[in-house]
Amino acid sequence: MERPFLLLLIALLCFPISLAATLQGTIYDLSLERAEDIRVNIDTTPAQFLISKDSAYSFNIPPGSYKLTAEQYDGSTIIALAEESITIQDDGAYVLDIILFPTFEDIDDESEFIDSSTDELIDAPNYNFIIIIIGIGIILLAVFFHFNKKKKTIKKPTKKKVIKSIYKPEKTAPILPQDLLELYTFIQKHKRTTQKEIRKIIPLSEAKISLMITDLESRDLIKKVKKGRGNIIILK
């Protein structure tokens, strides 16, 4: 009777201990600042969750594939969200930092993510008109003194040529093709928008919009951040 019990005990001692890994990381908002008071969930069996007060989280999980979710609340409303998939193949420490993205789809008025100060834009046509008036005045004065000095008829320079030499575009405005300038002006106005909103304003194909966004990003004028199946476009 003692021998079977002894064999069973030896078998239990030789049975491999189940592996476990530590998954940890830091949670950031869209401005890459540490986010606080974030609910973090992972779909283990049973599921685990915690409230991160200092932007850090840590879970002990066995090998497998999981979905990690981080949520930021304003009252009972989710205002920022991140979902990440991870596969644990062995024991050890795994680090996965999380960036929260605003939940545009869950908010009726997305205008709170747009800087309201951009609504007070300079009326460019008015300034152009003033520049043209000043240019014409300078031209008339130049022609008057020129004729008095030369005392003879000299061909008057064309208005278009002289105005072009007087008017200078703002140094801060990028020199872009017309289609890129239209897209950049829209992004510059809102500072932060989505690729979906851009397609509503600029009636081009999704492929063309993507190429234009990539072009602006390569010129270091904007920053594209992946969010789910779409992109958030941020003005640099």
CORMO-V921618 format. One record per residue. N is the residue number from 1. RES is the residue in three letters. PSI is psi in whole degrees, -180 to 180 (none if undefined). OMEGA is omega in degrees with one decimal (* if undefined). NEAR is the number of other ideal C-beta (glycine too) atoms within 12 Angstrom. Layout:
BEGIN
<<N:RES:PSI:OMEGA:NEAR> <N:RES:PSI:OMEGA:NEAR>>
END
This chain:
BEGIN
<<1:MET:-35:-178.6:7> <2:GLU:-32:-176.1:8> <3:ARG:-47:176.3:9> <4:PRO:-37:179.4:10> <5:PHE:-40:179.0:11> <6:LEU:-41:178.2:12> <7:LEU:-39:178.1:13> <8:LEU:-41:179.4:14> <9:LEU:-42:178.5:13> <10:ILE:-39:179.4:12> <11:ALA:-40:179.1:12> <12:LEU:-39:179.7:12> <13:LEU:-33:-179.9:11> <14:CYS:-12:-178.5:10> <15:PHE:130:-175.4:10> <16:PRO:138:177.7:9> <17:ILE:134:-177.9:10> <18:SER:140:-177.8:12> <19:LEU:154:175.6:16> <20:ALA:146:-179.2:19> <21:ALA:160:177.0:27> <22:THR:122:176.3:20> <23:LEU:124:-176.9:34> <24:GLN:167:179.3:26> <25:GLY:-173:-178.2:29> <26:THR:145:-176.9:26> <27:ILE:129:-179.4:39> <28:TYR:155:172.0:25> <29:ASP:-175:-175.0:25> <30:LEU:-23:177.3:27> <31:SER:9:-179.4:16> <32:LEU:28:170.3:17> <33:GLU:151:180.0:14> <34:ARG:130:-178.7:22> <35:ALA:145:-178.0:36> <36:GLU:160:179.1:22> <37:ASP:56:-178.0:22> <38:ILE:133:174.8:35> <39:ARG:124:-178.4:27> <40:VAL:129:-179.1:37> <41:ASN:149:171.5:26> <42:ILE:136:-170.4:36> <43:ASP:55:171.0:21> <44:THR:179:175.9:23> <45:THR:107:-3.7:10> <46:PRO:164:-178.8:9> <47:ALA:150:178.2:16> <48:GLN:149:174.6:22> <49:PHE:161:176.1:19> <50:LEU:163:174.5:25> <51:ILE:115:-178.0:20> <52:SER:116:179.2:28> <53:LYS:-26:-174.0:15> <54:ASP:21:177.6:15> <55:SER:2:179.0:27> <56:ALA:154:176.0:25> <57:TYR:161:178.8:37> <58:SER:135:177.3:24> <59:PHE:147:169.7:30> <60:ASN:118:-173.4:22> <61:ILE:149:175.7:35> <62:PRO:167:177.4:23> <63:PRO:146:-179.1:20> <64:GLY:-178:178.8:21> <65:SER:133:-173.4:16> <66:TYR:163:173.1:27> <67:LYS:125:-179.7:22> <68:LEU:129:-177.6:37> <69:THR:134:175.5:29> <70:ALA:133:-175.5:39> <71:GLU:137:174.6:30> <72:GLN:131:-173.1:32> <73:TYR:149:165.6:20> <74:ASP:96:-169.5:15> <75:GLY:-120:178.1:7> <76:SER:7:-177.2:8> <77:THR:133:175.7:15> <78:ILE:121:-179.0:24> <79:ILE:-15:177.3:26> <80:ALA:147:-171.8:35> <81:LEU:149:173.0:33> <82:ALA:138:176.6:36> <83:GLU:129:-179.4:26> <84:GLU:141:175.1:30> <85:SER:140:-178.9:15> <86:ILE:145:176.8:27> <87:THR:124:178.0:18> <88:ILE:118:-177.5:26> <89:GLN:-19:-176.0:15> <90:ASP:172:176.6:15> <91:ASP:170:-177.3:18> <92:GLY:-169:-178.4:16> <93:ALA:130:177.6:17> <94:TYR:136:-179.8:27> <95:VAL:125:178.3:17> <96:LEU:103:176.0:31> <97:ASP:150:-173.4:23> <98:ILE:137:172.8:37> <99:ILE:123:179.2:30> <100:LEU:141:177.9:38> <101:PHE:140:176.9:35> <102:PRO:141:-178.8:32> <103:THR:81:-179.3:28> <104:PHE:-37:-175.2:29> <105:GLU:-25:-176.1:17> <106:ASP:3:-177.1:19> <107:ILE:129:-177.2:18> <108:ASP:-42:-177.5:10> <109:ASP:104:-178.6:9> <110:GLU:0:-176.9:21> <111:SER:-18:-179.9:16> <112:GLU:-18:177.3:15> <113:PHE:1:-179.4:25> <114:ILE:130:-179.3:25> <115:ASP:115:-176.1:19> <116:SER:-21:-179.7:13> <117:SER:-21:-179.6:10> <118:THR:-11:178.4:20> <119:ASP:-25:-178.6:12> <120:GLU:73:-176.8:9> <121:LEU:153:177.3:16> <122:ILE:135:179.6:14> <123:ASP:93:-173.8:10> <124:ALA:-43:-179.8:14> <125:PRO:-36:179.8:11> <126:ASN:-43:178.4:12> <127:TYR:-38:176.9:16> <128:ASN:-40:179.6:19> <129:PHE:-42:179.2:15> <130:ILE:-43:179.8:17> <131:ILE:-41:179.8:21> <132:ILE:-43:179.4:21> <133:ILE:-45:178.8:17> <134:ILE:-41:179.1:18> <135:GLY:-43:179.2:25> <136:ILE:-40:178.3:20> <137:GLY:-43:178.7:17> <138:ILE:-40:179.4:21> <139:ILE:-44:-178.9:25> <140:LEU:-41:178.3:18> <141:LEU:-42:180.0:15> <142:ALA:-42:179.0:22> <143:VAL:-41:-179.3:22> <144:PHE:-50:-179.3:15> <145:PHE:-33:-179.9:14> <146:HIS:-43:-179.6:18> <147:PHE:-38:179.1:16> <148:ASN:-33:-177.9:12> <149:LYS:-44:-175.0:11> <150:LYS:-28:-177.7:13> <151:LYS:31:176.4:9> <152:LYS:167:-176.8:9> <153:THR:124:177.5:9> <154:ILE:140:-179.5:15> <155:LYS:126:-179.1:11> <156:LYS:131:178.3:15> <157:PRO:146:-178.3:19> <158:THR:146:-178.6:12> <159:LYS:-39:-176.7:19> <160:LYS:-42:-178.3:14> <161:LYS:-43:-177.8:14> <162:VAL:-42:179.6:22> <163:ILE:-37:179.8:22> <164:LYS:-36:-179.8:16> <165:SER:-23:-179.0:15> <166:ILE:-45:-176.3:23> <167:TYR:129:177.0:22> <168:LYS:129:177.7:12> <169:PRO:158:177.3:16> <170:GLU:139:-177.6:13> <171:LYS:-27:-176.6:7> <172:THR:-13:-178.0:8> <173:ALA:125:179.9:15> <174:PRO:147:177.0:23> <175:ILE:111:-174.4:14> <176:LEU:157:169.4:21> <177:PRO:161:-172.8:14> <178:GLN:-44:-177.0:12> <179:ASP:-40:177.6:21> <180:LEU:-36:179.5:29> <181:LEU:-40:178.2:22> <182:GLU:-44:178.2:21> <183:LEU:-44:-179.0:38> <184:TYR:-38:178.9:33> <185:THR:-41:178.3:26> <186:PHE:-46:179.7:31> <187:ILE:-38:179.7:39> <188:GLN:-33:-179.9:28> <189:LYS:-42:-174.6:25> <190:HIS:-18:178.9:29> <191:LYS:-36:178.5:22> <192:ARG:125:-178.1:34> <193:THR:-177:178.9:40> <194:THR:159:178.7:33> <195:GLN:-30:178.1:37> <196:LYS:-42:179.4:21> <197:GLU:-34:178.9:25> <198:ILE:-40:-179.3:35> <199:ARG:-26:177.1:24> <200:LYS:-32:-175.7:14> <201:ILE:-40:-177.5:19> <202:ILE:107:-173.1:27> <203:PRO:66:176.1:12> <204:LEU:168:-179.9:20> <205:SER:158:179.5:12> <206:GLU:-37:-180.0:18> <207:ALA:-42:-179.9:12> <208:LYS:-43:178.4:19> <209:ILE:-44:-180.0:33> <210:SER:-43:179.1:22> <211:LEU:-40:179.3:18> <212:MET:-41:178.0:34> <213:ILE:-42:178.1:36> <214:THR:-39:179.0:21> <215:ASP:-47:178.4:23> <216:LEU:-37:179.4:33> <217:GLU:-38:178.9:25> <218:SER:-24:176.3:14> <219:ARG:3:177.8:20> <220:ASP:34:178.3:13> <221:LEU:-27:-178.7:28> <222:ILE:171:175.3:34> <223:LYS:131:-179.3:25> <224:LYS:126:-179.8:29> <225:VAL:127:-178.8:28> <226:LYS:134:176.0:18> <227:LYS:104:-178.4:27> <228:GLY:-126:177.9:19> <229:ARG:-3:-178.1:12> <230:GLY:-172:-179.3:23> <231:ASN:147:169.9:29> <232:ILE:128:-177.2:34> <233:ILE:126:-175.5:37> <234:ILE:133:178.0:31> <235:LEU:132:176.0:26> <236:LYS:none:*:18>>
END
